[in-house]
């Protein structure tokens, strides 16, 4: 009896161990912070008004193209997926036999028989999912790749009366996709990682407890 109780306790502990709550996100994390660079202007040489790396043109709009520059990303994320499957199979077999037999006494007998088998299966399933995220976030150019592609990243935190909400973004963009207002659509970000979440009383009330997570996990045998 004690062995079975120990096995049950180990199973419960193993299921709980796989559902330890993750560490709550905090603002100013290094992986989301703007780059640490020197924002001072380089000295002009030989009396020139132009400085290397700082473009000044009368024919183009000012856009982010250097490390440390700022641009605004307009979030327009919509995903919708649906799937439906129906399966139906059937199979049947029928066998009939008729016969007549005569014996030496002159009596004759006749009979018939029938046998049949059948199998039928039907199944169906459907799944649908829809997500939408709109808004905007202003981020910083963290790195300029040798081919001119920009690595952008940043986060936004909102303190509400019952907790915090945060939005984080990182990805690769082209300077050609930045519009004249120094804005960019999130649809133009490569390898995008967009995270929206919250912490506080409201987020905690929507979180599933460890016991409920265990009974809904593959560890639960039923």
N, C-alpha and C positions, 0 to 999 in steps of 0.2 A: 504494500500500500504506500509506504513511504517513497518507494522508487517512482511510482506513478505520479505522486505529488511533486517530487523533484523534477521529473520530466516536464510536467505541466508548467511549473514555475519557470524553468529554463526557456520553454517555448514563449511564455508571455514576456519574459525579459528580453529575449531575442527580438520579438516583434517591437517592443518599446524602444530598444536600442537603435533600430533602423528609422525611428521617427523622432530623434532628438530635435528640438526646435532650432532653426538656424539663427545665427547671431543677427540681431536687428541692425539694419543699415544705419550709418551715421553720416552726417554731412562732413564735407571737407576730406573725404577719403582720397588717398594719393592717386588711385587709378582714375579718378574723375576730376581731379584738380587741374586748373590751367597750368601751362608750362611755366617753369621758373626761368625767365630770361631777362636780359638787360634791355629795358625799354628806352634807354637814352639814345638820342640821335648821334650817329658818328660825326666826327668833325669834318667839315668841308675842306678840301685840299685845293691849294693854289687859287684861293679866292672864289671857287665855283659855288653856285647856289644849289647844285645837285649833290646828293649823297648816295653812295652805292647801296643798292638794296631798297631804296625808297623812291618808287616811281612817281613822277609828277607829269601828268598829261592833260591837255586841254580837250582831248577828243574822246576820252573814255570815262565811264563812271567809276567811282572809287569802290573797289571790291576787295574782299579778303583774299590775300595771296601770300602773306608772310606768316611765319610762326609768331603766334601771339595776337594776330588779328581776330576780330570778332565778326560773326555773322549770325543771322536769325534763320532757324529752320522751321518751316511751316509743316506741322504734322497732319498728314492726310492718309491715315492707314485704315483700310477696310479689307477684311478678308471674309469670305463666305465659302463654305464647303458643304456638300451634301452627297450622300451615297445611299443607294438602295439596291437590294438584291432579293430576288425571288427564285426559288428552286422548287420544282415539282417533278417527281418521277413516279411511275407506276409500272407494274409488271403482273401479268396473270397467266395461268396455265390451266387448261381443262383437259381431262382425259375421260373418255367414255368407252365402254366395252359391252358387247352383247354376245351371248353364247347359248348353245343348246347341246345337251348331252343325252345319249340313249344307252340303255343298259340291256343285258341279255334277256331280261324278263319282259321286254317290250315296253317298259315304261321310259318315257322321255321327260327331260326337264329342260327348262329354258330360264335364263336370267339375264339381268343387265346390271351394270354398275357404273358409277361415275365418280370422278375424283378431281378436285380442283385446288389450286393454290394461288395465292395472290399476295402482292406486296405493294405498298403505296407509301410515299414520303412527300411531305411538303414543308417548306420552311421559307421564312422571309425575315428581312432585317433592314433597318434604315438608320442613318446617322446624319446629323446636321450640326453645323457650328458656324457662328457668326461673331465677328469682333470689329470694333470701331474705336479709333482714337484720333481726336482732333485737338488742335491747340497750336502752341508755338513755344519754342525754347531758343534762347540765345546761347551759343557755344563759342568755344575758342579754337583756333587752329593750333593743334598740339605739335604737328610735325609736317614738314614739306618733303615729299618723296623726291628722289632724283628725277623721276619722269614728270614732275609737276603736280602729281596727285596730292591732295591735302588730307591729313588725318585730323578729324575734328572730334571733340569730346566736351562734355559739360553736364551739369546737373542743375535742377531747380527744386528748391524746397519751399513749401507753403505751410506755415504754422496756423492751424485752425483751433477752434475752441475745444475740440475733443481729440486732438492728435495732429500729426504731421502727414503731409502728402508730398511725394517726391517724384521727379521725372529725370531720368538719366538717358544719355544718348552718346554713342560713339560710332564712328564709321569713316569711310573713305569717300571723297567727293572730287569732282573736277571743277576747276575755276570757270570753265565754260558754262556750267549749269547754274551759276549764281546770277540772279537777275540784276537789273539796274538799281534796285533798291537794297542790294546786298542781302537778299533773301534767297532761300533754297527750299525746294520741296523735299520732303522726306522720301518720296518715291525715287529720288535721284541719288540716294546714298547707297554705296556698295558695302557689303558686309556689315549692315546696320545692326546695332544692338540697342533697342529701345525698351526701357524698363519703366513701368509706372506702378507705384505701390504706395503703401501707407503704413503708419505705425501709430499706436495709441489705443484709446478705448474702442473706437469703431472697428479698427482692424482686428483687435483681439476678440471682439464679439463675433466676428465672422470666421475666425479660425477654428478648425476642428480640433477637439481635444485628443490626447494621446490614446485614450481607450477607444474612441470612435475610429481613429486612424488605424488602430490595430485590427479591429473587426472588419474594416474595409480593405485591408491589405492582403497580399497573397499568403502571408503567414497564417491567416485564419483558415482552418481546415474545412469549414462548412461553405 
